[in-house]
Amino acid sequence: MKIIILGANQVGSSLAETLANEANDITVVDSDAEKLRELKDHIDIGTVVGHASLPDVLERAGGQDADMIIAVTESDEINMVACRVAYSLFQTPKKICRIRSSSYLHTDKLFGKQGIAVDVVVSPELIVSSAISRLIDLPGSLQVLDFADGKVQLVAVKAYYGGPLVGQEIRLLRQHMPSVDTRVAAIFRKDRPIIPEGSTVIEADDEVFFIAAQQNIRACMSELRRMDKPYKRLMIAGGGNIGMRLAENLEQRYQVKIIERSLERCEFLSENLDKAIVLNGEASQQDLLIEENIEDTDLFIALTNDDEANIMSSLLAKKLGAKKVMALINNPAYVDLVQGGEIDIAISPQQATIGSLLTHVRRGDVVKVHSLRRGAAEAIEAIAHGDQASSKVVGRAIRDIDLPEGTTIGAIVRNDEVLIAHDSTVVESDDHVILFLVDRKRIPEVERLFQVGFSFF
């Protein structure tokens, strides 16, 4: 597939690397020649220096025969204009646009062929705030991913010494919970993936990904670790787009305080938030945190635009008595360094956004993609079509499907019924199949499994 990516920022660069590794023809456009040179040095891609929305720049990037344009520059306006130009001049089949400002998202009439000609709008702030909300609603989880409109969840937890299943084989899960159907999709032990079998023994500190119907998730978590108490009191550092969206989402269910350094932004937050308490100041000010009873805070969440500020304020909050801390980290190199130490969870906005973008790039009828383990693994929700003659999965038991190495089917959603995958489970047409891949290089093979006959959906 020929794809033009506009923007060599962290999202654009990570996306280019991911898609280039899957044998796509990638061209990245950016006005910063140095960034493009660094990117080209370690990825086999084309690059074009120039302003991303200019017709001649898009033409030099191969707009005439591009299958898709993905506009992820830091400017909403450049992204929208570029999509419109690509449609008007080149009739580019698919146009994906990153939009950060919530003002553009409040109207349905703005996008579509009669509007700015954007096929898919991706809002990083909305994606990240939703991901954080799921983590808050499920204390103790490291990652919570929704599939099939929330009917199924894939949850990552760290197995703790003393958990009922720690030190035991996975096959005993059914004995511990005879009334709950679940499946361990993958285990990461010291950053190394393990494809689970019935005889696999779960060890303390393993990062365990398990899949279950949404209503059974808490019961499954309790088998791997002591359950954390539900959060009540939350403190958010940073009142930007993500901080505000998160406060809006949580303020009716939790006691929320939000710290923002800009007095003008504080006034805006006070006018637009209902119950959340807005505080003017620096989240790294020890006196302010003590004055606001940080020791009684269940969760401190640092969401400013500065990685170092987020890390330092989280460490300070933890030292002063916050029970758990979470930090937004933009630099991918920092994420693994800080998570699991004093900082309980590090959130990478790039990985959350890239998963959403990949949903619209995958071949076959793929309706959901989640990037896991900082991009090392991937979870996919694909819809099976056709019959036994035209499909490689429909009408076959899971044991008979030729799955690529390192790939497991975790669950199937059939109408409103959640079926946890077992070897004898037979896939039917229109089933939503949830797969887990520890080797992302196998993705094209998975895509081919879900293509009917000779066509792409």
N, C-alpha and C positions, 0 to 999 in steps of 0.2 A: 504494500500500500504506500502511495506517495503522500507524505504528510508534511505540511509547513507549520512550524512552531514559531510563534511571534513572542520574543522575550527570552533572553538568556539568563534570567534570574534563577533562583534555586528551584522553583517549580518547573520552569521551562527546561533547565539543564537536566534535572532528574528525569523528567518525562522523555527528553531526547535520548538519554542513556537507556532507559527502559525499552523504548520502542525500537531503537537501533539494534539492541540485542535480540530483538524478535524478527530480524530480517526485514524491517520496513525501510523505505527510502526516505530519510529525514533531512530536511533543510531548516536551519534555525536562522531567524532574522533578528538583529539587534543593532542599535546605533553604537554600541561599545565594541570596537574592534578587538580590544585586548581580551575581553570576556570570551568572544567567539574563538579567538586563537587558542586560549586555554582549553576550551571545550573541544575543539577540533583535534587537539594534541592527544586526547585519550579516548575519543569516540569517532567512529567512521561515519561522519555526517557531512553534508554540505552546509556552508554558511554564507550569508549575505549581510553586508554592513549597510545599514540605512534605516530610515524612519519607517516603522512597521506598517503604517497605514497608507503609504504613498503607492499609487498604481504602478509606477515604474519599478519600485523596489519589489513589490509582490510579483511582478512579471519576471524579474531577474531570479526570484526564488523558485520559479516554476509554476506560477499560478495557473497557467493555461491548462495543465494536465494534472493538477493536484486533486487527490481524492478527498482531502480534508484539510482544513485550516484550524489550528488551535491557538487562539489569541490569549496569552497569559502575561502581557506586559503589566507594569505597575499602574498604567493609566486605563481606567474604564473607558474613557472617550476614544483613545487610540484603538483599543480592542474592538469597540462597537463599529467604528468607522472602517477598520480593516475588514471586518466581516461583511459589511455592506458593499465595500469596493470589490471584494472577492466574488460576491454574488452577482453584482451588476456587470462586471467586466468578464469574469471567467465562468460564471454559473457553477462555482465550486459546490459539489454535492453536499458536503457537511461542514458546518461552521460552528465551532465551539468557542464560547466567549467567557472569560473570567470577569465577573463584576464584583467589586468590593463595596461600593456605596449602596446602602439599603434604599436610598431614594429611588434608584433605578428599578428596584425589584418590586415596588408597590403597585405597579400597573401591569396588567396582562397585555395591553395594547401596544406596548413599546417594541416587543420582539415578534418574530415570525416574519414571513416573506413580505407581508404588507407593511411591516415596520422596518426594523434595522436589519432584517434578514439574518437573524441568529437562530440556529436550530436548537442549541443546547446552552443554557446559562448555568455557570458554575459559580457559586458564592462561597469562597473559602471561609469567611467569617461564620456563615450559617452552618457549614459542614463541621467546623472545629467546635463551635458552641454546642452543637447537637452531640458530638462525640464526648465532650466533657460532661454534658448532662447525663448521658448513659452511665459514665463511670461513677458519677455522684449518686445516682439512683441504685447502684450495685456496689456498695463499699467492699473493698478487697480485690476488685478486678483490676487487671492491667490493661485490658482492651475488651470492649463490648461491641459486637457487630450485629446489625439487624439484617435479616433476610426475609423474603416473602412478606413484606409489609409488617415486619415485627413479629410474625408468628414463630419464627425460629431465631435463636441467637447463638453466635459463636463467641465464647468467652475465654479469655486467657487469665489464668491465675498462677501464682507461685505456690507450689506445694510446700506446706510447712511441716517440720518435724512434729510428730504427734497427731497428724491428721489420720482419720480412720483408714484411708487407702494407702498412705505413704508406707513404703516397704512391702507392699503387696502387689500381686499381679493384677493387671487390668481386668481380666476375666471375672474377678471377684466383685466388680462394680455392680453386676446384676444381683448378686447375693445380698449386698449391702442395701440396695434400693430395688427390691423386686417390683414395686409399683411404678417406677420411673424409668423410662427408656432414654438412654443417652449414649453417646459414643465419644471416645477420645480421638480427636482428629489428628493431633500431632503433639509431640513433646520436644522441647528444646532444652538440652542439658549442656550447660557451659557453652551456649551459643551454637551447639551442634544439633541438627535435626535428627529425630528418631521417629521412624514410621512405626506406630504402635501395633503390636500384636497381642493376642490374649495372654501370652507369657511375659510380656514386658512388665518390668517392675518399676513403679513410680518411686523416685527418690526425693528426699527433701531438697528444696531449692530448684527442682525442675519447674520450667514454665510450661504449663499444661493447657492446651487448647481443647476444649470440649464443646460439643454441640448438643442442643436439646430444645424442646419446645419452650417458649418464653416462660410459661408458668412453672417449669421444672428447674430453672437455672439455679435458684437459691439452694435447693435440695442437693444439686450436684456439687456446688461450691463447698458445702459443708462437709463433703466427703474428703476434700483435699486440704482444707485449712479451717481453722477456727473462724467462725463468722464474725466480721467486724460489726460493731453496733451501727445502726443507721445514723447518718450525719444529721445534725440539727442546725448548728451555727457555722456559717461559711463567711470567709473574708476574701474578697477579690481585689487584687492589686492591678490597677489599670482599667480606666473607664473608656477605652477605645471601642471600636465596633464589636469585637469579640466579647469584651467585658460587659458591655451594655446588653448585648443579645443574651448572654448567659444570665445576667441579673434578671432580665425580663422573664426568662424561662423558669427561673428558680424561686423568685421572690414570694410566690403564693404558697410554696411548700416548705421553704426553709427560712431561717433568720439570716438575712444577707446584709453584709456591710461591703461597700465598694470604696477603695481609696484611689483618688485621682489627683495628680499634681496641678493640673490646670484649673484655675478658679472658674474660667468661662465654661469649660467642659463640665465642671461640677454643677453649675447652674442648669446646664442643658440636661444632665442626668437627673437632677432633682425634679425638673419639670416633666420628664418623660417616664420616670420609674414610679411605681405605685407604693410599695412597702419598703424597698431597700433603703438602707441608711447610707447617704453619700458623705464621704469625708474628704476634705481637701488637705493634701500633704503627700509626703514621700513614703512609699511602703518600706523603705530601708531605714526609716527613722525609728530608732529603738523606743524612744519616749512615746511616740504615737501608738506603736503596737502595744506597749504595756498599758497605756491609758485606755485603749479599746479592748482590754482583757484578752490578749492573744492566747493566754494560757487556757481559756475556756473555749477556744475555737476548735471545731472538729476538723475543718479542712481549710487550708490557706492556698489560694490559687493565684499564681503570678502570671499575668497576661499582658504585660507591656510589650512594646516593640523592641526592647533591648534584652538580648539573651543574658548578658552579664548581670543586669539589674534583676532579672527574674531569678537567676540562680542565687545571687547574694541575698535578696529579700526572702527567698524561700528558706535558705540556710539559717538566716536570722530568726525567722518565724518559728522554725523547728527548735532552735536553741532556747527560745523564750517560752516554749511550751505548747505550740500548736501540735495537735495529735498527728495530723498528716499534712503533707505539703505536695503541691502539684505545680509544675512550671512549664510554660510554653517555650520551646526551644526551636529557633529557626535554623540554626547551624546543625546539620546532620551529624557532624563529627562530635558534637557535645552530647547528643542524646544518650548513647551507650555509656558515656563517661559518668553521667550524673544519676541515671535512673537506678534505683535499688539501693542507693546509699542513704544519705540523709534526705535526699529528695525521693519521695516514694514513686511518683510517676512523672516522666518527661513526655510532653506531647509535641509531636512533630506536625506542624500544619501542612508541610509539603506532602508527607505521606498520606494524610487524610484527603487532601485535595487531589493528589494523583490517582488514588483509588477511584474517586468519582469521575475523573477524566477518562480513565481506562475503560470504564463501563461503556463508553460511547465509541471506543476504538476497537474493541474486541469483535472478531468475526463470529458468525453463528448468532443465535438469539440469546445473547448475554445481557441480563438485566441488572446485574449488580456485581461490582468488583471491589474488593477491599485489599489494600496493600498491608502486609503484616511483617512484623519483625524488621522494621525499617527498610522494607522493600525486598527482603530476602525471600519471603513466601507470599502467597496470594490465595485468597478465597474468592470463589466465583459462584454466582447463581446463574444457571443456564436453563433455558426451557427446551425440553425434548419435543421434537416434531416428527411427523411421518409415521411409518409403520415398520415392521420387521424387515421388509424388502428395501426400503429407502433410507433407513436410519441405522447407525451402528450401535445405538443404545436402546431404542424402543423395542419392547417385547423380549428383552434379555434380562436375565437375573444378573445382579451386580458381579457375582463371581465369574460370569461369562463375558463381561465387558473388558475389552483390551485397554485398560487404563495405563497411561504412561507411568514409568517408574517414579516413585515418590508422590503419587497422586492417590487420594482417597475420596470416596463419596461419603459424606457425613450424614446427609438427610435428604428426604424428598418431601415436597409439599404438593399434595394432590387435592385440588379444590381447597377446602379449609382444614384438611387433615394433615398432620405432621407425622411422617413415617421416618423414624431413625433407621439409617441404612444397615441392613444385614446382608450376608452373602446371598441369601435366597430371595431378597426383595427384587421384584420385577419392575422395570421402568415402563411407564405408559406414556402415550402421547399427551402433551400439554403438562406433564409433570415439571415442577420447578426442582432442579437437581442442584444441590449445594456441594461443591467440591473444594478440597484443600490441596494446594500444591506446595511442596517444600522446595521444588526446583522450578523457578520461573521460566527456564529455557524450554520447558515442556508445554508451555501454554499453546503454541500453534497446534500441537498434537491434540490437546483437549478441545480446541476450537473446531478442528476437523471432525471430532467425534459427534459434535452437535450440529453439523451441517447436513442438510438433507439433499441427497442426490448430488447435482453439480452446482447448486446455487448457494449464494450467501444470503442470509436474512439481513 
